[in-house]
């Protein structure tokens, strides 16, 4: 999955970017308070993308 597509799905679910790191970006779901690290690659493998979406309640 492309990183931009994953970020778009997260934004649609109400999540937002908390901060940028050197190799990961931290996204937070304000409803649950859960923070998830997203690698800064152009493409993210589907199992990891599904895990991130499920963890942030954005699936």
PyMOL Python script that loads the backbone (N, CA, C, O; Angstrom):
from pymol import cmd

cmd.read_pdbstr("""\
ATOM      1  N   UNK A   1       0.859  -1.171   0.000  1.00  0.00           N
ATOM      2  CA  UNK A   1       0.000   0.000   0.000  1.00  0.00           C
ATOM      3  C   UNK A   1       0.906   1.235   0.000  1.00  0.00           C
ATOM      4  O   UNK A   1       1.911   1.284   0.709  1.00  0.00           O
ATOM      5  N   UNK A   2       0.541   2.199  -0.784  1.00  0.00           N
ATOM      6  CA  UNK A   2       1.298   3.444  -0.808  1.00  0.00           C
ATOM      7  C   UNK A   2       1.098   4.192   0.510  1.00  0.00           C
ATOM      8  O   UNK A   2       0.022   4.153   1.107  1.00  0.00           O
ATOM      9  N   UNK A   3       2.135   4.860   0.940  1.00  0.00           N
ATOM     10  CA  UNK A   3       2.073   5.597   2.210  1.00  0.00           C
ATOM     11  C   UNK A   3       0.996   6.682   2.175  1.00  0.00           C
ATOM     12  O   UNK A   3       0.288   6.891   3.160  1.00  0.00           O
ATOM     13  N   UNK A   4       0.875   7.367   1.043  1.00  0.00           N
ATOM     14  CA  UNK A   4      -0.125   8.438   0.931  1.00  0.00           C
ATOM     15  C   UNK A   4      -1.546   7.891   1.065  1.00  0.00           C
ATOM     16  O   UNK A   4      -2.410   8.549   1.645  1.00  0.00           O
ATOM     17  N   UNK A   5      -1.791   6.705   0.538  1.00  0.00           N
ATOM     18  CA  UNK A   5      -3.116   6.083   0.650  1.00  0.00           C
ATOM     19  C   UNK A   5      -3.403   5.738   2.105  1.00  0.00           C
ATOM     20  O   UNK A   5      -4.508   5.968   2.596  1.00  0.00           O
ATOM     21  N   UNK A   6      -2.407   5.187   2.793  1.00  0.00           N
ATOM     22  CA  UNK A   6      -2.571   4.860   4.214  1.00  0.00           C
ATOM     23  C   UNK A   6      -2.846   6.121   5.035  1.00  0.00           C
ATOM     24  O   UNK A   6      -3.722   6.120   5.900  1.00  0.00           O
ATOM     25  N   UNK A   7      -2.102   7.192   4.768  1.00  0.00           N
ATOM     26  CA  UNK A   7      -2.310   8.442   5.500  1.00  0.00           C
ATOM     27  C   UNK A   7      -3.696   9.013   5.233  1.00  0.00           C
ATOM     28  O   UNK A   7      -4.326   9.566   6.135  1.00  0.00           O
ATOM     29  N   UNK A   8      -4.170   8.882   4.009  1.00  0.00           N
ATOM     30  CA  UNK A   8      -5.502   9.375   3.662  1.00  0.00           C
ATOM     31  C   UNK A   8      -6.575   8.613   4.446  1.00  0.00           C
ATOM     32  O   UNK A   8      -7.530   9.211   4.942  1.00  0.00           O
ATOM     33  N   UNK A   9      -6.411   7.285   4.555  1.00  0.00           N
ATOM     34  CA  UNK A   9      -7.361   6.478   5.325  1.00  0.00           C
ATOM     35  C   UNK A   9      -7.330   6.859   6.802  1.00  0.00           C
ATOM     36  O   UNK A   9      -8.373   6.910   7.454  1.00  0.00           O
ATOM     37  N   UNK A  10      -6.147   7.123   7.326  1.00  0.00           N
ATOM     38  CA  UNK A  10      -6.033   7.514   8.730  1.00  0.00           C
ATOM     39  C   UNK A  10      -6.698   8.861   8.983  1.00  0.00           C
ATOM     40  O   UNK A  10      -7.403   9.029   9.978  1.00  0.00           O
ATOM     41  N   UNK A  11      -6.478   9.819   8.088  1.00  0.00           N
ATOM     42  CA  UNK A  11      -7.111  11.136   8.248  1.00  0.00           C
ATOM     43  C   UNK A  11      -8.627  11.033   8.180  1.00  0.00           C
ATOM     44  O   UNK A  11      -9.336  11.695   8.937  1.00  0.00           O
ATOM     45  N   UNK A  12      -9.119  10.201   7.270  1.00  0.00           N
ATOM     46  CA  UNK A  12     -10.559  10.018   7.116  1.00  0.00           C
ATOM     47  C   UNK A  12     -11.168   9.454   8.406  1.00  0.00           C
ATOM     48  O   UNK A  12     -12.309   9.764   8.748  1.00  0.00           O
ATOM     49  N   UNK A  13     -10.393   8.623   9.119  1.00  0.00           N
ATOM     50  CA  UNK A  13     -10.868   8.022  10.364  1.00  0.00           C
ATOM     51  C   UNK A  13     -10.715   8.965  11.558  1.00  0.00           C
ATOM     52  O   UNK A  13     -11.111   8.616  12.670  1.00  0.00           O
ATOM     53  N   UNK A  14     -10.146  10.155  11.344  1.00  0.00           N
ATOM     54  CA  UNK A  14     -10.023  11.121  12.429  1.00  0.00           C
ATOM     55  C   UNK A  14      -8.661  11.145  13.098  1.00  0.00           C
ATOM     56  O   UNK A  14      -8.458  11.886  14.060  1.00  0.00           O
ATOM     57  N   UNK A  15      -7.722  10.344  12.603  1.00  0.00           N
ATOM     58  CA  UNK A  15      -6.375  10.327  13.167  1.00  0.00           C
ATOM     59  C   UNK A  15      -5.583  11.510  12.620  1.00  0.00           C
ATOM     60  O   UNK A  15      -5.909  12.066  11.571  1.00  0.00           O
ATOM     61  N   UNK A  16      -4.541  11.879  13.350  1.00  0.00           N
ATOM     62  CA  UNK A  16      -3.686  12.957  12.860  1.00  0.00           C
ATOM     63  C   UNK A  16      -2.230  12.680  13.207  1.00  0.00           C
ATOM     64  O   UNK A  16      -1.926  11.865  14.079  1.00  0.00           O
ATOM     65  N   UNK A  17      -1.349  13.366  12.516  1.00  0.00           N
ATOM     66  CA  UNK A  17       0.089  13.214  12.696  1.00  0.00           C
ATOM     67  C   UNK A  17       0.510  13.906  13.974  1.00  0.00           C
ATOM     68  O   UNK A  17       0.298  15.108  14.132  1.00  0.00           O
ATOM     69  N   UNK A  18       1.108  13.153  14.893  1.00  0.00           N
ATOM     70  CA  UNK A  18       1.555  13.736  16.153  1.00  0.00           C
ATOM     71  C   UNK A  18       2.935  14.367  15.977  1.00  0.00           C
ATOM     72  O   UNK A  18       3.145  15.521  16.352  1.00  0.00           O
ATOM     73  N   UNK A  19       3.884  13.601  15.399  1.00  0.00           N
ATOM     74  CA  UNK A  19       5.205  14.156  15.139  1.00  0.00           C
ATOM     75  C   UNK A  19       5.934  13.302  14.125  1.00  0.00           C
ATOM     76  O   UNK A  19       5.602  12.134  13.923  1.00  0.00           O
ATOM     77  N   UNK A  20       6.926  13.889  13.493  1.00  0.00           N
ATOM     78  CA  UNK A  20       7.777  13.204  12.530  1.00  0.00           C
ATOM     79  C   UNK A  20       9.061  12.788  13.221  1.00  0.00           C
ATOM     80  O   UNK A  20       9.647  13.571  13.969  1.00  0.00           O
ATOM     81  N   UNK A  21       9.499  11.578  12.982  1.00  0.00           N
ATOM     82  CA  UNK A  21      10.788  11.118  13.466  1.00  0.00           C
ATOM     83  C   UNK A  21      11.724  10.962  12.286  1.00  0.00           C
ATOM     84  O   UNK A  21      11.365  11.300  11.158  1.00  0.00           O
ATOM     85  N   UNK A  22      12.912  10.457  12.531  1.00  0.00           N
ATOM     86  CA  UNK A  22      13.855  10.310  11.429  1.00  0.00           C
ATOM     87  C   UNK A  22      13.488   9.129  10.540  1.00  0.00           C
ATOM     88  O   UNK A  22      13.699   9.179   9.328  1.00  0.00           O
ATOM     89  N   UNK A  23      12.941   8.068  11.126  1.00  0.00           N
ATOM     90  CA  UNK A  23      12.590   6.908  10.313  1.00  0.00           C
ATOM     91  C   UNK A  23      11.117   6.515  10.415  1.00  0.00           C
ATOM     92  O   UNK A  23      10.654   5.668   9.652  1.00  0.00           O
ATOM     93  N   UNK A  24      10.375   7.117  11.346  1.00  0.00           N
ATOM     94  CA  UNK A  24       8.956   6.817  11.523  1.00  0.00           C
ATOM     95  C   UNK A  24       8.175   8.097  11.785  1.00  0.00           C
ATOM     96  O   UNK A  24       8.729   9.097  12.241  1.00  0.00           O
ATOM     97  N   UNK A  25       6.895   8.050  11.493  1.00  0.00           N
ATOM     98  CA  UNK A  25       5.965   9.126  11.833  1.00  0.00           C
ATOM     99  C   UNK A  25       5.009   8.568  12.872  1.00  0.00           C
ATOM    100  O   UNK A  25       4.564   7.426  12.758  1.00  0.00           O
ATOM    101  N   UNK A  26       4.693   9.353  13.870  1.00  0.00           N
ATOM    102  CA  UNK A  26       3.764   8.909  14.900  1.00  0.00           C
ATOM    103  C   UNK A  26       2.389   9.502  14.630  1.00  0.00           C
ATOM    104  O   UNK A  26       2.227  10.719  14.536  1.00  0.00           O
ATOM    105  N   UNK A  27       1.397   8.617  14.507  1.00  0.00           N
ATOM    106  CA  UNK A  27       0.016   9.018  14.279  1.00  0.00           C
ATOM    107  C   UNK A  27      -0.792   8.660  15.513  1.00  0.00           C
ATOM    108  O   UNK A  27      -0.523   7.651  16.164  1.00  0.00           O
ATOM    109  N   UNK A  28      -1.773   9.475  15.833  1.00  0.00           N
ATOM    110  CA  UNK A  28      -2.596   9.259  17.026  1.00  0.00           C
ATOM    111  C   UNK A  28      -4.075   9.298  16.654  1.00  0.00           C
ATOM    112  O   UNK A  28      -4.504  10.060  15.788  1.00  0.00           O
ATOM    113  N   UNK A  29      -4.830   8.457  17.334  1.00  0.00           N
ATOM    114  CA  UNK A  29      -6.281   8.490  17.230  1.00  0.00           C
ATOM    115  C   UNK A  29      -6.771   9.206  18.485  1.00  0.00           C
ATOM    116  O   UNK A  29      -6.674   8.644  19.576  1.00  0.00           O
ATOM    117  N   UNK A  30      -7.294  10.426  18.369  1.00  0.00           N
ATOM    118  CA  UNK A  30      -7.682  11.195  19.558  1.00  0.00           C
ATOM    119  C   UNK A  30      -8.841  10.575  20.335  1.00  0.00           C
ATOM    120  O   UNK A  30      -8.990  10.839  21.529  1.00  0.00           O
ATOM    121  N   UNK A  31      -9.655   9.764  19.684  1.00  0.00           N
ATOM    122  CA  UNK A  31     -10.789   9.137  20.369  1.00  0.00           C
ATOM    123  C   UNK A  31     -10.320   8.084  21.361  1.00  0.00           C
ATOM    124  O   UNK A  31     -10.890   7.942  22.442  1.00  0.00           O
ATOM    125  N   UNK A  32      -9.277   7.344  20.988  1.00  0.00           N
ATOM    126  CA  UNK A  32      -8.797   6.255  21.837  1.00  0.00           C
ATOM    127  C   UNK A  32      -7.481   6.579  22.524  1.00  0.00           C
ATOM    128  O   UNK A  32      -7.139   5.953  23.527  1.00  0.00           O
ATOM    129  N   UNK A  33      -6.742   7.542  22.002  1.00  0.00           N
ATOM    130  CA  UNK A  33      -5.451   7.898  22.568  1.00  0.00           C
ATOM    131  C   UNK A  33      -4.321   6.977  22.139  1.00  0.00           C
ATOM    132  O   UNK A  33      -3.203   7.085  22.643  1.00  0.00           O
ATOM    133  N   UNK A  34      -4.604   6.074  21.213  1.00  0.00           N
ATOM    134  CA  UNK A  34      -3.590   5.125  20.753  1.00  0.00           C
ATOM    135  C   UNK A  34      -2.657   5.807  19.760  1.00  0.00           C
ATOM    136  O   UNK A  34      -3.098   6.528  18.865  1.00  0.00           O
ATOM    137  N   UNK A  35      -1.359   5.567  19.935  1.00  0.00           N
ATOM    138  CA  UNK A  35      -0.337   6.118  19.047  1.00  0.00           C
ATOM    139  C   UNK A  35       0.309   4.963  18.307  1.00  0.00           C
ATOM    140  O   UNK A  35       0.603   3.928  18.904  1.00  0.00           O
ATOM    141  N   UNK A  36       0.532   5.130  17.012  1.00  0.00           N
ATOM    142  CA  UNK A  36       1.130   4.084  16.197  1.00  0.00           C
ATOM    143  C   UNK A  36       2.239   4.682  15.339  1.00  0.00           C
ATOM    144  O   UNK A  36       2.085   5.771  14.786  1.00  0.00           O
ATOM    145  N   UNK A  37       3.351   3.969  15.232  1.00  0.00           N
ATOM    146  CA  UNK A  37       4.476   4.400  14.404  1.00  0.00           C
ATOM    147  C   UNK A  37       4.287   3.874  12.989  1.00  0.00           C
ATOM    148  O   UNK A  37       3.977   2.699  12.790  1.00  0.00           O
ATOM    149  N   UNK A  38       4.476   4.752  12.004  1.00  0.00           N
ATOM    150  CA  UNK A  38       4.363   4.380  10.602  1.00  0.00           C
ATOM    151  C   UNK A  38       5.711   4.631   9.943  1.00  0.00           C
ATOM    152  O   UNK A  38       6.235   5.743  10.015  1.00  0.00           O
ATOM    153  N   UNK A  39       6.286   3.604   9.295  1.00  0.00           N
ATOM    154  CA  UNK A  39       7.590   3.793   8.665  1.00  0.00           C
ATOM    155  C   UNK A  39       7.515   4.813   7.536  1.00  0.00           C
ATOM    156  O   UNK A  39       6.472   4.982   6.904  1.00  0.00           O
ATOM    157  N   UNK A  40       8.623   5.482   7.293  1.00  0.00           N
ATOM    158  CA  UNK A  40       8.648   6.525   6.271  1.00  0.00           C
ATOM    159  C   UNK A  40       9.129   5.986   4.930  1.00  0.00           C
ATOM    160  O   UNK A  40       9.999   6.580   4.294  1.00  0.00           O
ATOM    161  N   UNK A  41       8.563   4.862   4.503  1.00  0.00           N
ATOM    162  CA  UNK A  41       8.849   4.289   3.192  1.00  0.00           C
ATOM    163  C   UNK A  41       7.753   4.730   2.233  1.00  0.00           C
ATOM    164  O   UNK A  41       6.656   5.092   2.657  1.00  0.00           O
ATOM    165  N   UNK A  42       8.055   4.697   0.945  1.00  0.00           N
ATOM    166  CA  UNK A  42       7.032   5.055  -0.045  1.00  0.00           C
ATOM    167  C   UNK A  42       5.930   4.011  -0.096  1.00  0.00           C
ATOM    168  O   UNK A  42       4.761   4.343  -0.290  1.00  0.00           O
ATOM    169  N   UNK A  43       6.305   2.753   0.078  1.00  0.00           N
ATOM    170  CA  UNK A  43       5.325   1.671   0.062  1.00  0.00           C
ATOM    171  C   UNK A  43       5.421   0.907   1.379  1.00  0.00           C
ATOM    172  O   UNK A  43       6.514   0.633   1.875  1.00  0.00           O
ATOM    173  N   UNK A  44       4.271   0.573   1.930  1.00  0.00           N
ATOM    174  CA  UNK A  44       4.192  -0.174   3.182  1.00  0.00           C
ATOM    175  C   UNK A  44       3.492  -1.490   2.867  1.00  0.00           C
ATOM    176  O   UNK A  44       2.447  -1.504   2.217  1.00  0.00           O
ATOM    177  N   UNK A  45       4.069  -2.588   3.326  1.00  0.00           N
ATOM    178  CA  UNK A  45       3.501  -3.900   3.030  1.00  0.00           C
ATOM    179  C   UNK A  45       2.094  -4.013   3.617  1.00  0.00           C
ATOM    180  O   UNK A  45       1.794  -3.456   4.673  1.00  0.00           O
ATOM    181  N   UNK A  46       1.243  -4.751   2.901  1.00  0.00           N
ATOM    182  CA  UNK A  46      -0.169  -4.843   3.276  1.00  0.00           C
ATOM    183  C   UNK A  46      -0.414  -5.371   4.682  1.00  0.00           C
ATOM    184  O   UNK A  46      -1.269  -4.821   5.377  1.00  0.00           O
ATOM    185  N   UNK A  47       0.291  -6.416   5.145  1.00  0.00           N
ATOM    186  CA  UNK A  47       0.027  -6.867   6.520  1.00  0.00           C
ATOM    187  C   UNK A  47       0.318  -5.785   7.562  1.00  0.00           C
ATOM    188  O   UNK A  47      -0.421  -5.650   8.537  1.00  0.00           O
ATOM    189  N   UNK A  48       1.379  -5.024   7.364  1.00  0.00           N
ATOM    190  CA  UNK A  48       1.705  -3.944   8.295  1.00  0.00           C
ATOM    191  C   UNK A  48       0.659  -2.831   8.218  1.00  0.00           C
ATOM    192  O   UNK A  48       0.256  -2.288   9.247  1.00  0.00           O
ATOM    193  N   UNK A  49       0.220  -2.490   7.008  1.00  0.00           N
ATOM    194  CA  UNK A  49      -0.797  -1.445   6.841  1.00  0.00           C
ATOM    195  C   UNK A  49      -2.101  -1.862   7.525  1.00  0.00           C
ATOM    196  O   UNK A  49      -2.749  -1.045   8.180  1.00  0.00           O
ATOM    197  N   UNK A  50      -2.487  -3.140   7.373  1.00  0.00           N
ATOM    198  CA  UNK A  50      -3.698  -3.628   8.026  1.00  0.00           C
ATOM    199  C   UNK A  50      -3.572  -3.573   9.546  1.00  0.00           C
ATOM    200  O   UNK A  50      -4.527  -3.223  10.239  1.00  0.00           O
ATOM    201  N   UNK A  51      -2.390  -3.919  10.064  1.00  0.00           N
ATOM    202  CA  UNK A  51      -2.148  -3.874  11.513  1.00  0.00           C
ATOM    203  C   UNK A  51      -2.254  -2.445  12.034  1.00  0.00           C
ATOM    204  O   UNK A  51      -2.839  -2.213  13.092  1.00  0.00           O
ATOM    205  N   UNK A  52      -1.688  -1.479  11.293  1.00  0.00           N
ATOM    206  CA  UNK A  52      -1.742  -0.078  11.696  1.00  0.00           C
ATOM    207  C   UNK A  52      -3.187   0.422  11.698  1.00  0.00           C
ATOM    208  O   UNK A  52      -3.622   1.067  12.653  1.00  0.00           O
ATOM    209  N   UNK A  53      -3.925   0.125  10.637  1.00  0.00           N
ATOM    210  CA  UNK A  53      -5.317   0.562  10.540  1.00  0.00           C
ATOM    211  C   UNK A  53      -6.173  -0.057  11.649  1.00  0.00           C
ATOM    212  O   UNK A  53      -7.028   0.612  12.230  1.00  0.00           O
ATOM    213  N   UNK A  54      -5.939  -1.321  11.930  1.00  0.00           N
ATOM    214  CA  UNK A  54      -6.711  -1.995  12.978  1.00  0.00           C
ATOM    215  C   UNK A  54      -6.356  -1.414  14.351  1.00  0.00           C
ATOM    216  O   UNK A  54      -7.240  -1.185  15.177  1.00  0.00           O
ATOM    217  N   UNK A  55      -5.092  -1.181  14.587  1.00  0.00           N
ATOM    218  CA  UNK A  55      -4.641  -0.657  15.872  1.00  0.00           C
ATOM    219  C   UNK A  55      -5.231   0.721  16.155  1.00  0.00           C
ATOM    220  O   UNK A  55      -5.594   1.024  17.292  1.00  0.00           O
ATOM    221  N   UNK A  56      -5.326   1.557  15.118  1.00  0.00           N
ATOM    222  CA  UNK A  56      -5.856   2.903  15.280  1.00  0.00           C
ATOM    223  C   UNK A  56      -7.361   2.984  15.065  1.00  0.00           C
ATOM    224  O   UNK A  56      -7.920   4.078  14.985  1.00  0.00           O
ATOM    225  N   UNK A  57      -8.020   1.834  14.971  1.00  0.00           N
ATOM    226  CA  UNK A  57      -9.474   1.758  14.739  1.00  0.00           C
ATOM    227  C   UNK A  57      -9.887   2.546  13.492  1.00  0.00           C
ATOM    228  O   UNK A  57     -10.882   3.270  13.493  1.00  0.00           O
ATOM    229  N   UNK A  58      -9.090   2.382  12.428  1.00  0.00           N
ATOM    230  CA  UNK A  58      -9.369   3.106  11.195  1.00  0.00           C
ATOM    231  C   UNK A  58      -9.722   2.164  10.048  1.00  0.00           C
ATOM    232  O   UNK A  58      -9.775   2.598   8.898  1.00  0.00           O
ATOM    233  N   UNK A  59      -9.963   0.887  10.333  1.00  0.00           N
ATOM    234  CA  UNK A  59     -10.264  -0.039   9.247  1.00  0.00           C
ATOM    235  C   UNK A  59     -11.728  -0.079   8.913  1.00  0.00           C
ATOM    236  O   UNK A  59     -12.136  -0.816   8.015  1.00  0.00           O
TER     237      UNK A  59
END
""", "prot")
cmd.dss("prot")
cmd.show_as("cartoon", "prot")
cmd.util.cbc("prot")
cmd.orient("prot")
